[in-house]
């Protein structure tokens, strides 16, 4: 296994150099998220920005709140990260906060830090605290109330870490937490206990090396999911380095990336990033979407660029009370995703993290939504509804029961999407070839 970890001339540069702090925008942000697009010993090169059609609403927001920023600035993902909104005064300049939101914004009030990109802030209704996308990112005092069955680590990820930052729960796959940074923090985040830190590059480099050594030494691992935090907040060079190292491990068959970037920071999807993605197939990308309001022209273009780079795109949506817990909203979201070339893959029951009761629905609500979709829209628009079992049990599918049982003659009795019953001649099957 040792040869899989040795450096060759063709390998991208060492991450300690690529992820140096020389290009940091802000001392409070860790350098992994946005190291300069520059390799050691080379002059900085300009990064071509994609031509992005900015929606009228976003254009108005940009001109109103960031008049000093050019359109080129606005469409630069590094500018978006540098200007993230992270404090009560900054968000109060944009939104009319409710008393509850204002109280929850005081430092240390909630466990998960607050941050939102200017782009995503442009989607928020300044007057309505109940707007779905606003609820997803603006803190609430309900987060401070831990209820029965809730936990900081409800999925038991920390207990399944053979080395720091690597979760090995299933036999053939691992979850590689490559960063603790997100451009925007979702208030229902399963890893709220572990994100929002500012670890230095050398800390992550050490973690990455240990994780890569473990994967190389574990032949049963064929599938690696890079997540965090958000894997696509890494620089192009850092991502290229990680994918190159993984590609040299013979038993790793394919890699997945987990990201909400297209929804909250679509400017990150550049031609440079798509070139990295093209170099490392088979590469699959799991994207996170919560509501149809996230499907803007900018987001759609980002998804199309990723798809054009050859990466199959699947979406993961968390079922959230007051956000997307009705059939019409879900159908609009899933239809919009398909038009953006993203296949709805998972609908998650909200994990019972501390302070999540105001977001969680009854499991029956998810079953109702799946029933409203099955037979009433294309099968590609119907995701798997799953519960990630507390304690580390893994994803368990939950679905409407379309099997009514067996008739006396052995026929299987089925119920279709209209509630009508049909028989399949299961009892006539002998099990022996004719």
TITIDO-143482 format. One line per field, with one value per residue (C-alpha): residue number from 0; residue in three letters; x, y, z. Coordinates in steps of 0.02 Angstrom, whole numbers, plus 50000, padded with zeros to 5 digits. Layout:
<recs>
num: NUM; ...
residuo: ALA; ...
c1: X; ...
c2: Y; ...
c3: Z; ...
</recs>
This chain:
<recs>
num: 0; 1; 2; 3; 4; 5; 6; 7; 8; 9; 10; 11; 12; 13; 14; 15; 16; 17; 18; 19; 20; 21; 22; 23; 24; 25; 26; 27; 28; 29; 30; 31; 32; 33; 34; 35; 36; 37; 38; 39; 40; 41; 42; 43; 44; 45; 46; 47; 48; 49; 50; 51; 52; 53; 54; 55; 56; 57; 58; 59; 60; 61; 62; 63; 64; 65; 66; 67; 68; 69; 70; 71; 72; 73; 74; 75; 76; 77; 78; 79; 80; 81; 82; 83; 84; 85; 86; 87; 88; 89; 90; 91; 92; 93; 94; 95; 96; 97; 98; 99; 100; 101; 102; 103; 104; 105; 106; 107; 108; 109; 110; 111; 112; 113; 114; 115; 116; 117; 118; 119; 120; 121; 122; 123; 124; 125; 126; 127; 128; 129; 130; 131; 132; 133; 134; 135; 136; 137; 138; 139; 140; 141; 142; 143; 144; 145; 146; 147; 148; 149; 150; 151; 152; 153; 154; 155; 156; 157; 158; 159; 160; 161; 162; 163; 164; 165; 166; 167; 168; 169; 170; 171; 172; 173; 174; 175; 176; 177; 178; 179; 180; 181; 182; 183; 184; 185; 186; 187; 188; 189; 190; 191; 192; 193; 194; 195; 196; 197; 198; 199; 200; 201; 202; 203; 204; 205; 206; 207; 208; 209; 210; 211; 212; 213; 214; 215; 216; 217; 218; 219; 220; 221; 222; 223; 224; 225; 226; 227; 228; 229; 230; 231; 232; 233; 234; 235; 236; 237; 238; 239; 240; 241; 242; 243; 244; 245; 246; 247; 248; 249; 250; 251; 252; 253; 254; 255; 256; 257; 258; 259; 260; 261; 262; 263; 264; 265; 266; 267; 268; 269; 270; 271; 272; 273; 274; 275; 276; 277; 278; 279; 280; 281; 282; 283; 284; 285; 286; 287; 288; 289; 290; 291; 292; 293; 294; 295; 296; 297; 298; 299; 300; 301; 302; 303; 304; 305; 306; 307; 308; 309; 310; 311; 312; 313; 314; 315; 316; 317; 318; 319; 320; 321; 322; 323; 324; 325; 326; 327; 328; 329; 330; 331; 332; 333; 334; 335; 336; 337; 338; 339; 340; 341; 342; 343; 344; 345; 346; 347; 348; 349; 350; 351; 352; 353; 354; 355; 356; 357; 358; 359; 360; 361; 362; 363; 364; 365; 366; 367; 368; 369; 370; 371; 372; 373; 374; 375; 376; 377; 378; 379; 380; 381; 382; 383; 384; 385; 386; 387; 388; 389; 390; 391; 392; 393; 394; 395; 396; 397; 398; 399; 400; 401; 402; 403; 404; 405; 406; 407; 408; 409; 410; 411; 412; 413; 414; 415; 416; 417; 418; 419; 420; 421; 422; 423; 424; 425; 426; 427; 428; 429; 430; 431; 432; 433
residuo: UNK; UNK; UNK; UNK; UNK; UNK; UNK; UNK; UNK; UNK; UNK; UNK; UNK; UNK; UNK; UNK; UNK; UNK; UNK; UNK; UNK; UNK; UNK; UNK; UNK; UNK; UNK; UNK; UNK; UNK; UNK; UNK; UNK; UNK; UNK; UNK; UNK; UNK; UNK; UNK; UNK; UNK; UNK; UNK; UNK; UNK; UNK; UNK; UNK; UNK; UNK; UNK; UNK; UNK; UNK; UNK; UNK; UNK; UNK; UNK; UNK; UNK; UNK; UNK; UNK; UNK; UNK; UNK; UNK; UNK; UNK; UNK; UNK; UNK; UNK; UNK; UNK; UNK; UNK; UNK; UNK; UNK; UNK; UNK; UNK; UNK; UNK; UNK; UNK; UNK; UNK; UNK; UNK; UNK; UNK; UNK; UNK; UNK; UNK; UNK; UNK; UNK; UNK; UNK; UNK; UNK; UNK; UNK; UNK; UNK; UNK; UNK; UNK; UNK; UNK; UNK; UNK; UNK; UNK; UNK; UNK; UNK; UNK; UNK; UNK; UNK; UNK; UNK; UNK; UNK; UNK; UNK; UNK; UNK; UNK; UNK; UNK; UNK; UNK; UNK; UNK; UNK; UNK; UNK; UNK; UNK; UNK; UNK; UNK; UNK; UNK; UNK; UNK; UNK; UNK; UNK; UNK; UNK; UNK; UNK; UNK; UNK; UNK; UNK; UNK; UNK; UNK; UNK; UNK; UNK; UNK; UNK; UNK; UNK; UNK; UNK; UNK; UNK; UNK; UNK; UNK; UNK; UNK; UNK; UNK; UNK; UNK; UNK; UNK; UNK; UNK; UNK; UNK; UNK; UNK; UNK; UNK; UNK; UNK; UNK; UNK; UNK; UNK; UNK; UNK; UNK; UNK; UNK; UNK; UNK; UNK; UNK; UNK; UNK; UNK; UNK; UNK; UNK; UNK; UNK; UNK; UNK; UNK; UNK; UNK; UNK; UNK; UNK; UNK; UNK; UNK; UNK; UNK; UNK; UNK; UNK; UNK; UNK; UNK; UNK; UNK; UNK; UNK; UNK; UNK; UNK; UNK; UNK; UNK; UNK; UNK; UNK; UNK; UNK; UNK; UNK; UNK; UNK; UNK; UNK; UNK; UNK; UNK; UNK; UNK; UNK; UNK; UNK; UNK; UNK; UNK; UNK; UNK; UNK; UNK; UNK; UNK; UNK; UNK; UNK; UNK; UNK; UNK; UNK; UNK; UNK; UNK; UNK; UNK; UNK; UNK; UNK; UNK; UNK; UNK; UNK; UNK; UNK; UNK; UNK; UNK; UNK; UNK; UNK; UNK; UNK; UNK; UNK; UNK; UNK; UNK; UNK; UNK; UNK; UNK; UNK; UNK; UNK; UNK; UNK; UNK; UNK; UNK; UNK; UNK; UNK; UNK; UNK; UNK; UNK; UNK; UNK; UNK; UNK; UNK; UNK; UNK; UNK; UNK; UNK; UNK; UNK; UNK; UNK; UNK; UNK; UNK; UNK; UNK; UNK; UNK; UNK; UNK; UNK; UNK; UNK; UNK; UNK; UNK; UNK; UNK; UNK; UNK; UNK; UNK; UNK; UNK; UNK; UNK; UNK; UNK; UNK; UNK; UNK; UNK; UNK; UNK; UNK; UNK; UNK; UNK; UNK; UNK; UNK; UNK; UNK; UNK; UNK; UNK; UNK; UNK; UNK; UNK; UNK; UNK; UNK; UNK; UNK; UNK; UNK; UNK; UNK; UNK; UNK; UNK; UNK; UNK; UNK; UNK; UNK; UNK; UNK; UNK; UNK; UNK; UNK; UNK; UNK; UNK; UNK; UNK; UNK; UNK; UNK; UNK; UNK; UNK; UNK; UNK; UNK; UNK; UNK; UNK; UNK
c1: 50000; 50146; 50170; 49993; 50047; 50213; 50229; 50265; 50311; 50137; 50049; 49978; 50082; 50080; 49925; 50029; 50089; 49928; 49830; 49947; 49869; 49949; 49786; 49671; 49537; 49508; 49609; 49450; 49424; 49524; 49629; 49562; 49404; 49479; 49664; 49723; 49715; 49902; 50032; 50197; 50328; 50205; 50135; 49955; 49841; 49675; 49527; 49398; 49228; 49078; 48952; 48812; 48638; 48592; 48407; 48316; 48290; 48473; 48528; 48419; 48489; 48668; 48645; 48553; 48666; 48834; 48842; 49031; 49049; 49056; 48960; 49128; 49154; 48980; 49006; 49173; 49153; 49301; 49217; 49059; 49158; 49253; 49089; 48991; 48862; 48908; 48847; 48687; 48725; 48763; 48603; 48498; 48551; 48465; 48320; 48192; 48228; 48096; 48131; 48160; 48287; 48374; 48393; 48458; 48589; 48684; 48855; 48856; 48666; 48658; 48785; 48796; 48878; 48784; 48846; 48760; 48830; 48772; 48701; 48591; 48541; 48469; 48340; 48276; 48114; 48164; 47991; 47938; 48028; 47920; 47985; 48052; 48227; 48245; 48201; 48336; 48479; 48426; 48446; 48296; 48286; 48205; 48381; 48425; 48292; 48350; 48204; 48182; 48283; 48391; 48580; 48732; 48783; 48621; 48692; 48839; 48966; 49100; 49093; 49122; 49282; 49435; 49539; 49488; 49376; 49336; 49171; 49169; 48991; 48952; 49066; 49115; 49112; 49177; 49127; 49281; 49252; 49378; 49334; 49233; 49187; 49025; 48991; 48816; 48759; 48591; 48506; 48457; 48635; 48669; 48851; 48819; 48933; 49080; 49066; 49105; 49282; 49438; 49568; 49733; 49792; 49924; 49791; 49685; 49837; 49879; 49699; 49693; 49853; 49789; 49623; 49708; 49821; 49670; 49577; 49732; 49752; 49569; 49536; 49349; 49325; 49269; 49169; 49226; 49111; 49199; 49096; 49120; 49074; 49061; 49184; 49163; 49223; 49398; 49511; 49529; 49707; 49658; 49515; 49626; 49757; 49632; 49551; 49721; 49775; 49614; 49626; 49792; 49716; 49673; 49518; 49433; 49311; 49229; 49214; 49066; 49062; 48931; 48891; 48761; 48870; 48758; 48613; 48707; 48865; 48836; 48979; 49097; 49060; 49189; 49270; 49425; 49324; 49242; 49413; 49460; 49300; 49330; 49501; 49434; 49290; 49195; 49144; 48967; 48901; 48765; 48686; 48577; 48416; 48275; 48150; 48103; 48156; 48336; 48318; 48373; 48454; 48624; 48595; 48528; 48681; 48796; 48708; 48716; 48903; 48932; 48825; 48917; 49079; 49015; 48967; 48799; 48703; 48585; 48493; 48467; 48325; 48286; 48100; 48073; 47918; 47860; 47987; 47944; 47822; 47683; 47662; 47648; 47813; 47904; 47837; 47890; 48064; 48088; 48021; 48137; 48285; 48252; 48248; 48418; 48480; 48481; 48397; 48302; 48384; 48352; 48216; 48280; 48179; 48259; 48391; 48357; 48501; 48488; 48361; 48281; 48103; 48037; 48102; 48051; 47888; 47802; 47870; 47695; 47714; 47857; 47757; 47612; 47727; 47797; 47620; 47572; 47715; 47711; 47605; 47568; 47736; 47883; 47976; 48136; 48054; 48018; 48163; 48193; 48120; 48241; 48276; 48459; 48440; 48496; 48647; 48730; 48607; 48623; 48490; 48327; 48199; 48022; 47883; 47696; 47640; 47581; 47576; 47406; 47452; 47418; 47254; 47204; 47263; 47436; 47414; 47502; 47376; 47442; 47370; 47414; 47431; 47243; 47199; 47140; 47191; 47275; 47337; 47503; 47506; 47645; 47568; 47584; 47773; 47847; 48024; 48081; 48130; 48000
c2: 50000; 50116; 50152; 50224; 50362; 50411; 50573; 50566; 50703; 50698; 50724; 50896; 50996; 50963; 51037; 51131; 51238; 51246; 51288; 51417; 51563; 51689; 51715; 51723; 51854; 51862; 51798; 51725; 51608; 51450; 51443; 51278; 51359; 51482; 51466; 51571; 51485; 51483; 51346; 51371; 51450; 51509; 51681; 51711; 51687; 51766; 51652; 51666; 51698; 51618; 51732; 51720; 51783; 51874; 51872; 52038; 52013; 51975; 52120; 52240; 52172; 52188; 52368; 52415; 52336; 52319; 52468; 52474; 52299; 52274; 52135; 52048; 52058; 51992; 51843; 51799; 51662; 51728; 51898; 51811; 51720; 51875; 51968; 51833; 51902; 51838; 51964; 52039; 52216; 52151; 52048; 52182; 52299; 52181; 52102; 52168; 52043; 51978; 51987; 51798; 51809; 51957; 51865; 51709; 51812; 51862; 51776; 51608; 51597; 51448; 51310; 51331; 51490; 51606; 51641; 51673; 51728; 51893; 51795; 51685; 51835; 51909; 51768; 51807; 51901; 52053; 52065; 51885; 51780; 51630; 51629; 51452; 51495; 51627; 51498; 51384; 51506; 51634; 51574; 51548; 51534; 51363; 51300; 51325; 51200; 51019; 50898; 50712; 50598; 50739; 50733; 50828; 50676; 50580; 50471; 50412; 50472; 50509; 50330; 50263; 50363; 50249; 50407; 50589; 50653; 50484; 50396; 50210; 50150; 50044; 49900; 49966; 50155; 50296; 50475; 50587; 50753; 50859; 51029; 51105; 51257; 51302; 51463; 51464; 51370; 51279; 51289; 51104; 51044; 50867; 50913; 51075; 51008; 50997; 51139; 51323; 51303; 51386; 51248; 51294; 51212; 51105; 51030; 50975; 50914; 50797; 50736; 50709; 50606; 50493; 50468; 50427; 50303; 50217; 50207; 50138; 50006; 49952; 49856; 49841; 50027; 50054; 50216; 50379; 50526; 50693; 50806; 50917; 51057; 51079; 50992; 51120; 51262; 51191; 51274; 51193; 51141; 51063; 50966; 50910; 50850; 50749; 50671; 50628; 50541; 50442; 50393; 50309; 50189; 50036; 49977; 50149; 50131; 50301; 50460; 50568; 50751; 50820; 51004; 51141; 51261; 51274; 51330; 51454; 51498; 51458; 51575; 51439; 51331; 51398; 51331; 51296; 51188; 51092; 51052; 50973; 50872; 50809; 50743; 50628; 50524; 50424; 50566; 50589; 50744; 50748; 50920; 50988; 51082; 51129; 51236; 51289; 51468; 51406; 51362; 51528; 51560; 51563; 51395; 51316; 51370; 51300; 51132; 51130; 51165; 51021; 50906; 50961; 50915; 50736; 50720; 50635; 50748; 50689; 50795; 50768; 50861; 50866; 50865; 51023; 51085; 51252; 51245; 51104; 50991; 50994; 50897; 51049; 51124; 50959; 50927; 51101; 51073; 50902; 50955; 51107; 50998; 50881; 51031; 51081; 50902; 50850; 50686; 50693; 50551; 50561; 50642; 50637; 50636; 50777; 50710; 50736; 50854; 50964; 51103; 51030; 51000; 51155; 51084; 50903; 50832; 50668; 50526; 50507; 50675; 50608; 50453; 50566; 50667; 50511; 50446; 50612; 50593; 50408; 50386; 50572; 50622; 50541; 50412; 50513; 50647; 50527; 50514; 50380; 50435; 50378; 50393; 50396; 50286; 50365; 50282; 50239; 50116; 50191; 50245; 50149; 50174; 50217; 50214; 50194; 50013; 49962; 49776; 49730; 49549; 49379; 49307; 49127; 49065; 49141; 49294; 49449; 49589; 49762; 49937; 50066; 50255; 50276; 50158; 50021; 49841; 49722; 49543; 49474; 49282; 49252; 49086; 49017; 49030; 48860; 48917; 48781; 48811; 48753
c3: 50000; 50028; 49845; 49836; 49953; 49878; 49782; 49596; 49475; 49400; 49564; 49606; 49730; 49915; 49999; 50126; 49982; 49884; 50040; 50110; 50200; 50083; 49992; 50141; 50129; 50314; 50461; 50534; 50386; 50363; 50204; 50142; 50080; 49960; 49933; 49785; 49617; 49612; 49631; 49723; 49614; 49484; 49452; 49495; 49346; 49313; 49335; 49195; 49267; 49184; 49100; 49227; 49195; 49354; 49395; 49412; 49599; 49630; 49519; 49619; 49783; 49720; 49668; 49827; 49959; 49869; 49750; 49765; 49693; 49506; 49420; 49399; 49587; 49621; 49506; 49585; 49716; 49813; 49827; 49887; 50023; 50075; 50095; 50185; 50306; 50479; 50609; 50677; 50613; 50438; 50421; 50505; 50365; 50242; 50338; 50459; 50596; 50715; 50901; 50900; 50758; 50838; 51005; 50918; 50825; 50982; 50986; 51073; 51082; 50963; 50935; 50747; 50681; 50565; 50389; 50223; 50056; 49983; 49836; 49947; 50052; 49893; 49892; 50067; 50097; 50202; 50283; 50314; 50445; 50394; 50215; 50186; 50126; 50261; 50395; 50325; 50360; 50492; 50672; 50786; 50974; 50947; 50910; 51093; 51153; 51151; 51150; 51188; 51075; 51009; 51014; 50951; 50849; 50821; 50682; 50787; 50659; 50788; 50851; 50675; 50644; 50632; 50603; 50626; 50489; 50410; 50446; 50403; 50437; 50283; 50230; 50058; 50076; 50183; 50218; 50207; 50298; 50204; 50280; 50421; 50316; 50225; 50132; 50208; 50363; 50357; 50526; 50521; 50486; 50546; 50579; 50671; 50807; 50687; 50561; 50571; 50637; 50571; 50569; 50489; 50328; 50414; 50528; 50381; 50285; 50429; 50438; 50250; 50252; 50392; 50304; 50139; 50226; 50303; 50137; 50050; 50185; 50180; 50018; 50053; 50024; 49844; 49863; 49944; 49979; 50003; 50114; 50266; 50279; 50092; 49978; 49839; 49949; 49928; 49802; 49631; 49675; 49841; 49762; 49619; 49743; 49843; 49691; 49618; 49777; 49784; 49601; 49636; 49762; 49656; 49750; 49752; 49606; 49611; 49713; 49760; 49812; 49932; 49912; 49928; 49829; 49674; 49784; 49895; 49797; 49613; 49565; 49629; 49476; 49355; 49198; 49302; 49423; 49282; 49210; 49377; 49377; 49199; 49249; 49384; 49318; 49373; 49488; 49553; 49640; 49773; 49785; 49925; 49888; 50007; 49910; 49732; 49772; 49764; 49579; 49507; 49337; 49424; 49509; 49351; 49255; 49390; 49382; 49192; 49196; 49316; 49210; 49052; 49140; 49143; 49326; 49360; 49479; 49616; 49743; 49928; 50013; 50198; 50241; 50343; 50432; 50364; 50222; 50103; 50196; 50067; 49904; 49791; 49851; 49835; 49662; 49605; 49678; 49599; 49429; 49433; 49477; 49332; 49214; 49285; 49249; 49431; 49480; 49646; 49742; 49929; 50032; 50211; 50370; 50470; 50588; 50774; 50809; 50962; 50938; 50780; 50840; 50750; 50586; 50604; 50537; 50575; 50468; 50397; 50310; 50205; 50160; 50109; 49995; 49911; 49885; 49805; 49681; 49637; 49481; 49469; 49395; 49309; 49412; 49393; 49502; 49647; 49770; 49901; 50068; 50202; 50387; 50434; 50586; 50751; 50827; 50663; 50587; 50413; 50290; 50302; 50161; 50211; 50081; 50059; 50071; 49899; 49943; 50015; 50047; 49969; 49910; 49951; 49781; 49811; 49702; 49764; 49791; 49747; 49767; 49635; 49649; 49622; 49764; 49645; 49679; 49557; 49565; 49512; 49487; 49611; 49666; 49489; 49495; 49535; 49558; 49436; 49255; 49128
</recs>
